[in-house]
Amino acid sequence: MEPQPNDPRLQEIHAAILAGQKIQAIKLWRELTGAGLAEAKESIERITEEARAKNPKEFAQQPQPKGCLVAAVAMIFAGISAGLLFAFFTGR
């Protein structure tokens, strides 16, 4: 089933695509159309490419993940390691 062009749920799908939430967009598409997983994935990829071609500026403004979580985990690991080494070598 193809959704009607004026269906407000299409705006929600478009917002998910712009936010980089592909899985959410696929889920919403499946709920809207009753499509299977593979068909919904293909539809969302097609819609994404069409939207990217029509409005490249919308996609260029998306923030890219910076890897802050990885850096934070590395810092915590380094701190724990330093503490363990200090305790080992000082006998505390």
C-alpha positions as CSV (number, residue, x, y, z in Angstrom):
1,M,0.0,0.0,0.0
2,E,1.4,3.4,-1.0
3,P,0.8,6.2,1.4
4,Q,-1.0,9.3,0.4
5,P,1.3,12.3,-0.4
6,N,-0.4,14.4,2.3
7,D,-0.2,11.8,5.1
8,P,1.4,13.5,8.1
9,R,3.2,10.3,9.0
10,L,5.4,10.9,5.9
11,Q,6.7,14.0,7.5
12,E,7.7,12.0,10.6
13,I,9.5,9.5,8.3
14,H,11.3,12.4,6.5
15,A,12.3,13.8,9.9
16,A,13.7,10.5,10.9
17,I,15.7,10.2,7.7
18,L,17.1,13.7,8.1
19,A,18.1,12.9,11.7
20,G,20.0,9.8,10.5
21,Q,17.5,7.5,12.2
22,K,17.2,5.0,9.4
23,I,15.9,2.2,11.6
24,Q,13.2,4.4,12.9
25,A,12.3,5.5,9.4
26,I,12.0,1.9,8.3
27,K,9.8,1.0,11.3
28,L,7.5,3.9,10.6
29,W,7.3,3.0,6.9
30,R,6.4,-0.6,7.8
31,E,3.6,0.7,10.1
32,L,2.3,3.0,7.4
33,T,2.4,0.7,4.4
34,G,2.4,-2.8,5.9
35,A,5.6,-3.6,3.9
36,G,8.0,-6.3,4.9
37,L,11.5,-5.5,6.3
38,A,13.4,-5.8,3.0
39,E,10.9,-3.8,1.0
40,A,10.7,-1.1,3.7
41,K,14.5,-0.8,3.8
42,E,14.7,-0.5,0.0
43,S,11.9,2.1,0.1
44,I,13.6,4.2,2.8
45,E,16.9,4.0,0.9
46,R,15.2,5.2,-2.3
47,I,13.4,8.0,-0.5
48,T,16.6,9.0,1.2
49,E,18.5,9.2,-2.2
50,E,15.7,11.1,-3.8
51,A,15.5,13.6,-0.9
52,R,19.3,14.0,-0.9
53,A,19.2,14.8,-4.7
54,K,16.4,17.3,-4.3
55,N,17.7,19.0,-1.1
56,P,21.4,18.4,-0.6
57,K,21.7,21.3,1.9
58,E,19.3,19.5,4.3
59,F,21.6,16.5,4.4
60,A,24.8,18.6,4.5
61,Q,23.7,20.2,7.8
62,Q,23.4,16.9,9.7
63,P,25.8,16.8,12.6
64,Q,28.2,13.9,12.4
65,P,29.0,11.7,15.4
66,K,32.2,12.9,17.1
67,G,33.0,9.7,18.9
68,C,32.7,11.4,22.3
69,L,31.6,8.1,24.0
70,V,34.7,6.3,22.8
71,A,36.9,9.1,24.0
72,A,35.2,9.1,27.4
73,V,35.5,5.4,27.8
74,A,39.2,5.6,26.8
75,M,39.8,8.3,29.4
76,I,38.1,6.3,32.2
77,F,40.1,3.2,31.2
78,A,43.3,5.3,31.3
79,G,42.5,6.7,34.7
80,I,41.7,3.3,36.2
81,S,44.9,1.8,34.7
82,A,46.9,4.7,36.1
83,G,45.4,4.1,39.5
84,L,46.0,0.4,39.4
85,L,49.6,0.9,38.3
86,F,50.2,3.5,41.1
87,A,48.7,1.2,43.7
88,F,50.8,-1.7,42.4
89,F,54.1,0.1,42.4
90,T,53.6,2.0,45.7
91,G,52.1,-0.9,47.6
92,R,49.0,1.0,48.5
